[in-house]
């Protein structure tokens, strides 16, 4: 058996414990515009990309704000929230990136904005390990559409069936599967209780994403 062509990491809830801060930053950015997100709208933020979040906010609240302006406002709010603590790596995240990157190409495929992806990876000290980082501005349709994962696989010159996506939420799992990748779901950052059953394998933490497991999935 051989290593996967590529390991494609989701970001929030998979590498970093930042889903709650993401939700709060969007709530605060929308509040600046005079609107308030309800519980269902807050729940929608988890696992979806800025493309879909922005469309939902425009649809529900009739706000004439561009996605880039909304992102900029939310990024400012998030940086304020995380000013003291920085991004918190989920259990085994940094070690997994270093371990898996020795044998496979690595990418981040995120629904967060490009700047949020860079902020998180630099905070964790792992940016250099990733050959590719995709954020919401890089594709038209976010997860669960296959666009983001299909784009990453093509950009890396990889074979979809020999790629593994690592996810924490239902939309991401469905996106990666639709793009033809195998999927490992991780419970550690799934605070919202997303259904992970569509993944090929479900583990508790990234410590369990071992080389033998990855080899078996793409064999």
Residue, then its C-alpha position, 0 to 999 in steps of 0.5 A: x500500500x502507498x500513501x494518499x496523493x493528497x490530504x485535504x483538511x477542512x479548517x474550522x472545527x478540524x484543525x482549529x477550535x474556532x467554530x464558536x468564534x466564527x459564529x460570534x464574529x458573524x453575529x457581531x458583523x451583522x449586528x453592525x448592520x442593524x440586524x440580528x441572527x436567529x438561532x437557526x441562522x447561527x447554526x447555519x454558519x457552522x459548516x457552510x462557506x462565506x458564499x452561502x452565509x452571505x447569501x443567507x444573510x442577504x435573503x433573510x435580512x435584505x441587507x445590501x452588503x457585499x460578501x467582501x465587506x461582510x468578511x472584512x467586518x467579521x474578520x475584524x470582530x474575530x481578531x478582537x475575540x481571539x486577541x488574547x488566546x489566538x487560535x487553539x489547535x484541536x487535539x493532535x492537529x499540529x502533529x497530524x499536519x507534520x506527520x501526514x505531510x511527510x508522505x502526501x501533499x497537503x491542502x486546506x479547503x475551507x469555507x472561511x475567507x482567505x485571510x481567516x485561513x492564513x491567520x489560523x495557519x500562521x497562528x498554529x505555525x503550520x502554514x509552510x506545510x501546505x502546498x495549497x490553501x483555498x478560501x471562500x473567495x476561490x470558488x462559486x459554490x461552497x460545501x456541500x457542493x463539490x466545487x472546493x474539493x474538486x478544485x483542490x484535487x485538480x490544482x494538486x494534480x491528484x487523483x480524487x480516489x487517492x485523496x482523503x478529506x478530513x472534516x468535522x461537519x456534514x456539508x464538508x463530508x458531502x462535498x468531499x464525497x461528491x468530488x470523489x475523495x475518501x473522507x475521515x470525520x473527526x469528532x473533537x471539533x464537532x461541537x454542533x453535533x453534525x451527523x458524521x455518518x456519511x464519512x468513510x471513517x469516524x475518529x475521535x481526534x486527529x491522533x487517530x489519523x495514522x499512515x496505515x489508516x490513510x493507506x487502507x482508505x486509498x488502496 
